[in-house]
Amino acid sequence: MKTIFACLLMVFSTMTMAETLRLGVVDVLEPLENENFYAVFATDGQVYDVHINDTEVIAAIKDAQKSGLEVEFETSDHTKALDVLAQRSEILGVKLLTSEFKVPVASKNQAKGIKDLDRDPLMTDYISDIGDSNTLNNVFRAQKTGMRKRSQCYNRAHVWSYEMRNYSYNGRRVQPGKVWLFFTKKYIRAYRYKWWFHVSPYVNSNGVKKVMDRRYMQQPADLRYWTNYFIQSQQECRRAKVYTDYERNPQLGHCFVIFTSVHYWQPWQIEKNEENGTLQTQWSDYELRIAYRDALGRRYRRPNLNK
């Protein structure tokens, strides 16, 4: 899979049953003999269909993937984007743009690490262990529920994670980690699944991981319960420590999970860690500004929780 570039999804409403999305192309899954659609993996985490007869569209998409250029997709309406079982949207038209997706240069929230660390290289900060069930449930319920319907999971997770800093436990600010669920090409093809990844904050509770996915869960959830919600086969997900564990095994099972510290925002940062040891160690104002804008809208003012 080609290097994943950071992007901000831009959605423009239209008066028809279609919409225009500006994003990047991560991968293209070729159709089998009995299939009528290409599957396009986009930087918003979704998988889109392109009919095999739309040769000009698929050619432009492949050009975008090779060149790293962003594109404008005209897609069929996907008002059920939050429904994990909903059908994929189909790409009806594409416009290749001249601007490239560029990974931001190293900033204060990035540091060079050593690849052969004894510990997990993606775990650069502590994960709270909240042993008290009342506190755990209070933190979960305090997460915002009024997120925009078109918001991206990685932006929602970033906002929820940041605002957990409002709480403390045993004299220390509550800080989650993040759990990334990557769907294999085998699963995406078998179930015509519409996502290629999902992410949520998690904390520990007496040593047990509890996923804090306020969008899809009603309470803090055990890891297997959470993955089963998205994996129709109920197959257990393999644990991966680096991105290529997932990338190089597209036919191995149905899913992989990767655990990171809280500051990892998008999948490309997990990939960059493996490529050159870049670590995410602090909150980035740039990333938070984008996350809040996408999750809650332009008018929402982010609280300052850095003090």
N, C-alpha and C positions, 0 to 999 in steps of 0.2 A: 504494500500500500504506500502511496506517495506520501511524503512529509506533510503532516497536518499543519495548516496555517491558521492562525487566530483570525477570527472575524466577528463582526457584529451583524447579526441578521437585521435587514431593513425590510419592513413590510409596508406595502402601499395598497390601501383598500381600493377596490374598483366597484363599478356599478353593475358588473356582470358576475357570473358564477366562476370567476377566475381571479387570480391575484398575481402580483409581480413580486418576486423575491430576489434579493441581491445577495449572493453568497459564493462560496467556492466549492470545487469538486475534489473530493478526497479519493474516490475510487469508482470504477465502473465494473459491474458484474455482468459478464456476457451471458446471453440466454442459452439455455440448452435447446436441443432440437424440438422439443415439445412445448417450448415457451415462446410467448409473443412479445415479451418486454425485456429491455435492459433494466438493470437496477442501478441507480445512481446514488452513491453515498455522498451526502453534502455536509458542509461544515456546521450546519445547525443540528446535526445528529440524526436527521431523518434520511430515509431511503425513498427515492422517487422513481416512478416508472417512465420509460420512454419506449414507445411502440417500435417494433423492429422495422416498420415501414418508414419511420421518420428518420431517414438516413442523414439528412442535413443537420437535424438537431443532434443526433448522436455524434456526428463528426465534430460539430462545434464543441460539444461537451468534452470529448476526448482531447481536443486541442487545448481546452481550458485546463484540463488535468495535467497535461504535459508541460504547459507554459507557466502554470501557477497564476493565471489571470482570473479575476473574478468575472462572474456572469450574472445576467439578469434572466431568471426563469419566469415564464408565464405558465402558471400551473392551474390545474383544475382546483376548484374550491375544496379546502380541507378544514372545514369548520369543526370537524371532530378530531382535531390534532391531538387532543388530550386523551382520547380513547385509545387504550393500548391495543385494542383489537380492530380498530378502524382500518379501512382500506387505505392504501398508499395514494398520494396525489400523483397525477400524471403530468409530466412536463409537456406543454403544448407548443412552446416556442422558446427560443434562447437567443440572447444577444451577448456576444463576447465583448467585454469591456477592455480598456487599455491599462487600467490600474492593476497592480499585482497585490496579492496578499503577502504581507511581510511580517515575519515574526518580530515583535518589538525587541529593540536592543536591550542588553543587560541593564537592569536598573537596580534600585535599592532592594527590591524584593527578590533579586536573583544573586546567586553566588556560585562560584566554581567549587565542585565537590570532587572527591576521589572515587572512581568507579568501583574499587575493590573494598569498600567499606564492609566491616563485619556485619553491621546492622542493615536493615532495609534502607536502600538509598533514597526512597521516596518518603520516608518518615523523618522529617527534619524538625518536628516539634512535638510537644506532648499532646496526648489525647485524654480528655477528662474521663474519670471513672466516677459516675454518679451512683452511689449505692442506695440512696434514698429514693424510693419509687415516687413519692409525692413531688420531689424536686424534679425528677426525670420527666414526669408527666407535665409539670408546669412549664418546663423549658420547651417541651414539644408543642403544647397548646399556645405558647406565646409566639410561635413562628407565624409570620403573616400568611393569610389565606387569600387575600385579594390580589393575587398576581395576575398580570395580563395573560389572556388565553393563549396568545402567540409567543409568550416568553419562552426562553430556552432553559432546559433543565440545569445547565451549568451556571447560568446567571441566577436562577432561583436558589440553587445550592449555595452560591457565594453570598447572597444576601442573608439567607437563614444562618449560615455559619458565622458571618460577621456579627449579626445581632445577638447571637448567643452570648457574646461578651457582656451583655447586660446582666448576666447571672454569674454568681460565684458559688463555689462549693468547696468546703474545707479550706476556706481562706484563699482560694485561687479562682481566677476567672474561668468560666466554663469555655472550653475550646474543643470542638469536634475534630474528627478527621473526615475524610471523604472516601466513600466507596463507589467505585466505577464499575458499572456492569456493561460489558462488551458482548454483543451478540455475534456469533460466528456466521460466516457466509452460509454454512450448512443449515443453520437455523433460519436465517433470513430467506433462503431459497425454499426450504421445506414448508414454512408457514407464511410465506409472502409478507414477512414482518416489515414494519414501517420505520423502525429505528435501528441504528447500528450501535448506539451506546446510550446509557442513562447514568446519572450521577446523583448522589444524595449525601448529606452529612450523616455521620454516625458518632455515637459516643459509646463508651464502655459502661456497663452496670454490673458491678461485682465481677469484673473480668469477662463479661459476655457482651459481644457487640450488639448494639441496638441502633437500627437504622431510623433516622429522623426525617422521613420523607413526608412532609406535611401535605403534599399534593395528592398522593395516592394511598397513604396509610391513615388510619384513624387513631393510631397510638404508636409509641415506639415499638418497632418490630424486630423480631429475630431475623438474622440474615437470610436464612433459608425461606422463611415466610415471605420476605420481601422479593427475593429472586423468583419464587414460584408465581408471584403475582404477574410477572412479565413473561415467564418461560412457560408456554402452554404445555410442553411435554413434562413439566415438573422435574426435569433433569437437573441434578446438582451441578453448579458451576465450578469449573476448575479455578484454582488460585494462581494468579500470575504475579510475578514481582517486577517484571519489566514489560514494556509495550510489545516487544517482538514475540513474547510468549503467545500473545493473542494474534498478532499480525501474521506470523509464520505458520499458524495452525488453523486455517480457515475451515477445515473439515473435521476438527477434533472436538466432538461434543457440540453442545448448543450455546455455551456461554463461558466467559471468563470474568472473574472479579479481580480488581486491583485496588489495594488500599493505599492512600496517600495522606500526608499531612494536609492541614486545612488550606494552605495557600495555593495549592494547585487549582487552576481555574478552568483550563480547557485541555483536551487530550494532547494537543501538540506539546504542552509543557512536560507531560509524562514522557513523550518521545524524545524531547530534547535532553532530558535527564540521562537517558540511556546513550544518546549520541555523543554528548560532550561533558556530562557530569553537572550540567546546570541545575541548581537547586532553587526551589521556591521557599523562601525563609521569612518573608514579611508580607503584610498587606500592601497592595499597590493601589494608590488613589485612582490611577488610570483604569484599572480593572474594575474597581468598585463603582466608579462613575458609570461605566458601560453596563455593569450588572444591574445597578439600581434603575437605570433608564429603561432597560429592556424588561425587567421584571415588574416595575411599578409605574413607569411612565416618566416623561420628561419633567413634570412638575414636582415630583417627589424629591424632598431634600434628604440626603443621607445624613444620619446622625454621626457625630464625631465620637467614636468609642476608642480612640487610640490612647487616651490619657488614663 
